[in-house]
Amino acid sequence: MLRFVSRLQHISRSTRSLTSLSTYTSRLSALSTSTPLSSSSRSPPLRQLSTSSSRQQATQIKLSSTMPSPASYPTPPTLPPQWPSSAQQITSLADQAIVSSDELLSTIVNQQDKTFESVVRPLAIHAGEEAKLVETGLFMQYISTNKEVRDASVEADKKLQDYSLTALTRLDVYQALLSARQHTEEHGIQLNPEEKRLLDRLILDRERNGLGLEESKRNELLEIKKRIMSLEVDFQKNCNEENGSLLFTAAELDGVPDIEGYKKEGDKYRVTFKTPDIVPVFKFANLPSTRKAAVLGYEGKTLQNAPLLAEMVKLKEKAAKMLGYQSHAEWVLEVKMARTPSTVFSFLSDLEEKLRPLGLAEREKLLKLKKEEHEKRGWEVDEEFRVWDYRYYDRLWTERELSLDETHLSEYFTVTTLIPKILSIYSQLLGISFHPVPRDEEHGGLLWHEEAEMYAVRDTVKDEHLGFMALDLFPRENKYGHAAVWGLIPGFQNAQNERSYPVVAMVANLSKPSPTKPALMKHQDVVTFFHELGHALHGICSWTQFPKFHGTSVARDFVEAPSQMLENWMWEPAVLKSLGKHYLTGEELPDELIDAVVKSKKVNQGLFNLRQVFFARFDMLVHTTEVDADLTTLWNDTREKTSLVSNEGTNVGGQSGFAHIAGGYDAGYYGYLYSQAFSADMYETVFKADPLSAEAGKRYREKILKVGGSRDEMDSLKDFLGREPTNEAFLKSLLGGEED
């Protein structure tokens, strides 16, 4: 998924794209219990890739050592950024940013002539320069091995969020922007479309944050928003640093593959709540009591967040009403494609109505399988379809009906050979090339960890540098536990009208080698990786004037569409054939296995997407109504009604791990489903006939990626499709219909 920061720079909403490895996560790993993963047409947010450090006794992996090396490194026009290595350095950089911003704002408000060139452009450019100064330090909270560095990064983030809100609500800066707009209109100055959009957005940002209220109300609103931001940072920190675990005997882990990969304590095995540890228990543990314990533990792993979320929701509602909105959701949606809460609720209700018959039929099918399983084992027959049954029986049904064993399938997807192949697909599709940055100080290739790698990305047609992409793909302690993309530094035209190049970072937790096997990827991990790399390359291939509109800085309910569209490649037989090769025999992925994979895309799609509707509905409910009821009760009631699973015995507070709701997707989770209508139409219209067409890839890069958020998203869609978008392809993918 894309990772978004709530911190508002004084000129813009800053986006750190955690792409949500972003949108839904791949379908098979998305059938989780409470916390959504990331986004794919078969997966939900907070993308979780495969296997954790607690399960794998691993050696260091370097991807670039397996990739073709260029004859000589094509030295870019600039070095990659430096990565802070001490707490003091991070604190100092944050302080420098605040001083620099104060100086700029003072200059702007004190000058006599307030024009676009003296007010608007300097504000826009400074946002990019500030990102270059601080974003690498703020990123450290997610990936540093040093606790002091992580803590300093969190505190710097809080300080900058507080400052940014204060700067954003300065009346004198707002008045300077109004004067600049008036000057532009009175003198008939013709701004280009991106400049006009920038001026309008800078003013709207401030009006949406209280620059219309009288002073005492403005100050009260500022304090409320500062508190909200602090709560969000603490909520995310608790998710990032969660280190809980459960102990199971070998008998309790019956059915779970490779249990010797877990750390052993006495006669029990320690299972952490990291995806690679806990997901195999959800999916393979034969004992319902083991799966129940795993679900309850997972849902309660961050219970300290429950009061934070409750306070956050109430404060957001209060802030929205102070600004004249009926709800926080109405405030959020004003600048999204959906525009209003009623549009979102109608979309969700309509989708649920269409999916419910399919979901009920799928539930009956899985309940029948459950009955057979219990009778075979001599257990009491349980007629309820419980939360801890979902992933287990979904997996079991897929194996039996499609003869698709995901553990066997993963033997064809070796990490160190697969990732270069995926980079090669993107190279062909987008006309770009990836060049590992030498690991030395001269070239800027020294990163925060020895397993992280940096690539310089180039346009192969124009032979020009596009930006830098960092990959940190393997698990370790205290590292961000899911998978996501951060758009750290935007691309823009600087004060000298020269290009300042973007920097993106992808964080994941792929499998490492075990004593008996190389690092392998499950197919859902492959889908997720391809999706998230799409977010990263949105940030690399964008070419806008201003940092505010760079890359994934688009409407939040469109941001997942490009990467959701790209997931389709990982279900195409020809592409799968090119990627899969057995790690022992060298055999290509067999056609019958490819056929089973393709068929599995539609397995239990009703239940899967109803689960997504549940997350979206809960998110909208807490942000549109005065929630007096306990949020845990609302979470469980909404899940049972919408997802068609029994909540009996699970009243532990699963919403406390719903990281999206405090990570930029508040009143926005619906976007994972909403944007699928666009992604399905884009793929069907432009790529379906020839997914690897360089001509289609060029069209996609020029009309979607390059423009970023510099124009209305609907205009980009219509330009790309050659017509108004429709939801026909989306509904066909969900409800069936003949494939072309």
Protein Blocks (a to p, Z undefined) as FASTA:
>chain_A
ZZddfbdcfkbccdddfkgcifdddfklmmcfklccbddfkbcehiadeddfklpccddd
dfklmpccdfbdcddfbdcddddfbfklmmmmmmmmmmmmmmmmmmmmmpmbdcfklmmm
mmmmmmmmmmmmmmmmmmmmmmpcbfklmmmmmmmmmmmmmmmmmmmmpmklmmmmmmmm
mmmmmnopacdfklmmmmmmmmmmmmmnopabafklmmmmmmmmmmmmmmmmmmmmmmmm
gccdcdddfklmgoiahkllpccehjbccddfbfklmmmmmmmmmblklmmmmmmmmmmm
mmmlmmmmmmmmmmmmmmmmmnopabfklmmmmmmmnlpaklmmmmmmmmmmmmmmmmmm
mmmmmmmmmmmmmmmnopacdfbdcfklmmmmmmmmmmmmnopafklmmmmmcfklmmmm
mmmmmmmmnopacdddddbfklopacfbfkbccdddddfklopafbdcdddfbccehiaf
bdcdddfbacdddfkopacddddddddddddddfkbccdddfklmmmmmmmmmmmmmmmm
pccfblklgojlccfklmmmmmmmmmmmmmgfklmmmmpccfklopacdfklmmmmmmmm
mgoklmmmmmmmmmmmmmmmmmmbccfbcfklmmmmmmmmmnopafehpanopmlmmmkl
mnopgoklmmmmmmmmmmmmmmmmmmmmmmmlmklmmmmmmmmmmnmmmbcfklmmmmmn
opacdfklmmmmmnopadZZ
